[in-house]
Amino acid sequence: MAEFTVGDRDFLVDGRPVRLLSGALHYFRVREELWPHRLRMLRAMGLNCVETYVPWNLHEPAPGRYADVGALGRFLDVAAGAGLWAIVRPGPYICAEWDNGGLPHWLTVAVGARVRTGDPEFLGPVERWLRRLLPQVVSRQIGRGGPVIMVQVENEYGSYGSDLPYLSSLAALLRDCGIEVPLFTSDGPEDHMLTGGSVPGVLATVNFGSGARAAFRTLREHRADGPLMCMEFWCGWFDHWGAAHAVRDPADAAAALREILECGASVNIYMAHGGTSFAGRAGANRAGALHDGALEPDVTSYDYDAPVDEAGRPTEKFWLFREVLGRYQEGPLPEVPPAPPVLAGGPVRAELTGWAPLDEVIDALGGPETRTPVPPSFDELGVDRGLVRYRVSVPGPRRPYPLTLAGLRDLAVVHVDGVRAGVLREEDPVLAEPVAGPAEVEAWVESLGRVNYGPRTGEAKGVTGGFLHERQYLHGVRARGLRLDAFDDAAAVAALPLRAPSWPGARGLYLGSFDVVSPGDARLWLPGWTRGFVWVNGFCLGRYWAVGPQESLYVPGPVLRARSNEVWVLELEGAGEGHVRLT
């Protein structure tokens, strides 16, 4: 057994100074079969530690209903087997460009602005969750023979709030749950962030992408003692749908890493390997300096321009980082493991031969239809990820007036009397053509990802204001939600009555199959398709969208089977061609 402690200037293992060379890898963004390979890649890059968040909403999708909480413990065991220490960041909030910042939607809608404070209605569920999660961390602490050396209190709290008693209560809760290793906080290197996010007696670390010397000077102004650490060295960045692809010059990133280490500091590379936000779990940001502007949904890929790419392959950045990190390791670095196998036999074309219209899909797989005076939110319908069909009648006879979806989040495809009338976004929620009455209006509203950072984290989804005809509210709204995880029920999907599609295709669920000679990692391309989700053998690869910048979806090799495979495509606007392609 060993002891990991925080000294006046160094991290210590059994009293011996050590430098933490860590890399972020989220177990929930990588197929479990691929954990060993990805962790060996980190070790070969020159790292001695791995860091991971824990997404609460993935593991407690409904109050008291838990899903594979033990995944974290299994990941930590694999990390130990790869010769890595581990840093755990259990939240409850994690950001991570993950839906709702990892917070359960059922909680944020209930507590509203009291989220991430010491309000008992927030702290009560937090305590229940952490007491369920943390035993697997406690038993794997370094003092008990495991890899865990540090645990974080909350996450970048100084960017959000200043409820210091809340942070102190979380630290006390972690200790009461049995966490014995050092605790830490991480914040931007700015005065208001460090004063709002630090806890007395808990190590403070900073997050940045460059300017290490200036960042650490700011940290020292607030904390005279304790080892220096950049807990998030942003070596790349993430992408938003409809924006340019973000990249960072490898040499520039390597120089910034070198500067951190020349300061005598420890580092956690964010991300060392980004992975993928499968199953529509990518979050969203808000534009503007105060993060309260237009919605900016995150793409499915979390490649992050990281040194180990989305498919686990070394990049130029990997080799430059390996050179820098190797100078701070004793002895030669491990050999770089071979990449996992890739799809053999050239491109594979999957014909989509069965189709069910979107109306029939939501009627079969969705929840019950409700009728309320005003439109219910996604959360009131129990929809975390997915879409909601709203229907409302315009009385008549009356002259044409503008129709507004007040408080719309995020995107709506609107039909009037069965004819498509437009696609609305929250920044432009008014139909181009006025609507006369009587008429029947149908609005299909899709969540593009819940906000994961800033003051609007936890906001509701759907039509949150109402249907306005001129200034008059239209009451008597019928609504039915379709959760994305409804497609986890393969038998229910198989029971859908299908018909042969015609092309170009309409909205709905398309089913097809393809054969594979030798399974391996692949990319799935959807030429001519607009926006929706894809499943391969029942596994949801995530959202696709023709606006880019992401042009294809990563298919992990373990998802594929030798010989026959199934593919489902839920197209939410319109399909141009009757096939998808794997390369």
Beta strands, then each sheet from edge to edge (+ up, - down):
strand 1: 4-6
strand 2: 11-13
strand 3: 16-18
strand 4: 21-25
strand 5: 49-53
strand 6: 85-89
strand 7: 148-152
strand 8: 183-187
strand 9: 203-208
strand 10: 229-234
strand 11: 266-273
strand 12: 284-286
strand 13: 295-297
strand 14: 348-357
strand 15: 370-372
strand 16: 386-401
strand 17: 403-409
strand 18: 411-416
strand 19: 419-425
strand 20: 435-446
strand 21: 462-469
strand 22: 472-473
strand 23: 477-483
strand 24: 508-516
strand 25: 522-525
strand 26: 531-536
strand 27: 539-545
strand 28: 553-555
strand 29: 563-571
strand 30: 579-582
sheet 1: 1+ 2- 3+
sheet 2: 4+ 5+ 6+ 7+ 8+ 9+ 10+ 11+ 4+
sheet 3: 12+ 13-
sheet 4: 27+ 26- 29+ 24- 14+ 30- 25+ 28-
sheet 5: 15+ 23- 16+ 20- 18+ 19-
sheet 6: 17+ 21- 22+
end
